Amino acid sequence: MAHDHKHNDPLPETLLRVKSLESLLVEKGLVETAALDALVERYEKKIGPQNGAKVVARAWIDDNYKQRLLKDGSAAIAEFGFSGAQGEEMVAVENTDNVHNVVVCTLCSCYPWPVLGLPPVWYKSAPYRSRVVREPRKVLQEFGTELPASSEVRVWDSTAETRYLVIPRRPEGTEGYSEQSLAELVTRDSMIGVTTANVPANTEVT
């Protein structure tokens, strides 16, 4: 069956409700249109996975920075100017040849907004929150992530006090890549741990 919209687009009914609520709040003087526009722009352009990607790329090329990140995630991330609500206490965990980390919030949907932006719908869903703890390998497989049987999977449970950022493994064939080029390989899902970082289409140095 053909679709007239992209799967990630809001449903028409949902969009209509959002617009109606926005109009009502503005009409009653509870919020200003300019404030809403500024908030949307902030999360679309200034707060999102691109922030976390910069942190990971720096960790990939600068071992001293990576060690600071692993020792005190909040302080190291703040070096980029990324901090604030939902990111006060950050812990970074590193994927290696033998360990793969994945993050969940079993109680609600605690999530590191300053570095990852708004949480995806699946992260907040009850099935993910319960299953990734009980059967992490199976959940990872459903995201297309196949791990060697010898790899240890560690599941980290975010709370209101502590949130986690996964440092995915650096893809092979990226020697000589610039920090910006490396950041482009880092995805939101790889920093949650359900996938790995993108593998470059070729090994050409950028």
N, C-alpha and C positions, 0 to 999 in steps of 0.2 A: 504494500500500500504506500502510495506517495505521500510525502509530508510537505506542508506549506511553510513549515518553520524549522529552524534548527533545534536539535534536542536540548541545547543549553539555554534557549530563549525562554523567558517566562511565558506561561500559558496566558492567553488573552484574558480570561476571567481573573486570574491573579493580578495581572498588570492593571486591569480596571479597578480592582479593589485598592491597590496601592495608590493609584492616581486619585481615587475618591478620598482616601484617608488623608493624602497630602493636601488636597484642596480644602478639606474640612479643617485641618490644623491651621492652615494659612488663613482661612476665613475667620477663625476664632481668635486669631492673633497669637496663637501659641508658638508658632515658628514662623520664620521668614523664608521666603523662597530662596533668597541669596544664601542663607545659612544652609539650607538643604542642598543647593547646588554645590556649595563649597565642600560639604561633607562627602557627597558622592564623588566629586573630583579627587578628593584626598584619598579615598579608598581605591579609586580606579587608577590613579597615576602616581601616588606617593607612598601608599601603604599596600603591600602585596608581596607575592612570591619573589618579585624581582629584588626585594630587599634581602631576603634570605639567600638568594642566589649569589649576591655580591659577597655575603659573609662566607659562604661555602667556597667560592672561587678563591678568595683570599687565603682560606685555610689550605687549599690544595697547593698553592704556590709558595706559601710562607709558613714554614714549620713553626717558627717562633709564635706567629699569630695563632696557629692551630693549638699549640700548647696552652696559650692564654685562654682560648675559647673553651677548651676542655676543662681547664681549671676553674674558670669563672665566666660562664657563658654570658651573663648579664653585662659584665664590664666590657668584655671583648666586643660584643654586639653594639654596645653603646659607643664604641670607637667610631662607628659609622653614623652615629646619630640616631640609631634605631632604639627606641625605648618607649616606656609609657604604659598605659593601661593594657592589661592582658599580657604583659611581657616584663613584669617587674623582676621575676625570679626565673631566669632561663638556664637550662642545662643542655649542653651539647653532647651528643653521643656519636661515636664514629663507627661507620661500617668498615669492616676489614675483610680479609680473605676468609676468616674463620667465624666472624660474628656479623649478624645482620640485625639491625634494630628497627623496630616499628612502634609507632606512637598511637595511643588511644586515650579516650577519657571515658571510663566506664560509668561514671555517675551522671555526667551531662555532656558538655561539649567544650570543655576548657581547651584553649587553642592559642598559640602565640601570634596574635594579630599583628604586632609591629613588624614581624619578619615574614609572615605568610598571608597576611590580609584576612579576609573573611573565610571561615571554614566551609568546605564543600558539604553538600547535603548528605552524602554518604557517610561522612565522618560523624555526623550527628545522629545517624540512624541507629535504632536499637539493634538490628542484626549485626552491624559492624562492631558496635561497642561490646557485644557479648561474644561473638564468634572469634574475633581476632585474639582474644585471651585464651579461648579453649582450643582453637585449631588454627593457629597463625599461619602455618605453612599452606593450608588449604585456601585461606583467604588471600594470601599472597599470590598463589597460583591463579586465582580468579582475576587478579589484577595483571596477570601475565608475567609474574616474577617467579622464576624457577631457581631454586637454590640447591647447591650440592647437599647430599644427605649428611655430610660431615659438618655443615655449617650450623652454628648455634643461633637460634632466633630468640632475641630478647624483646619482650613487650614492656613498654614503659607507659605507666598510667598517669596522665596529666591530672593535676588538681588545680584548685583555685590559687594555691600557693606556688606551685612549680609547673612550668611548661617546658617541653622538650623540642629540640631541633636536631634532626638526624643529619650528619655529614655523610652523604653518600660516597661510595668509592669513586675515585676519579677514573673516567673511562680510559681505556688503552688507546694509544694512537693520538694522544693530545699533547705530547711533548712539544714544547715551543709555542703552545697556544697562549695568546694574551689573556690577561685576567678577564677582560670583557667577553672574549670568545668562550672562555670556560663557563662564565656565568650563564651564557645562553644555553648551555647543556643541562643546567640544573632546573628541575621542575618542582612544583609544589609537592606533588605526590612522592617524589624521591626524598624530600625533606621531612615528610611524614613517615616514610619508610616502606610504603606499599609497593613502590617501584624503584628502579635504579635510575641513575642519571642517563640522559640521552647519549647514545653512541653516535659520534659524528659520522656523516654519510661517507666521508673519505678521510684519509689521514693527512690531507694537505695542511701544512702549517699556515695559520692565519695571523 
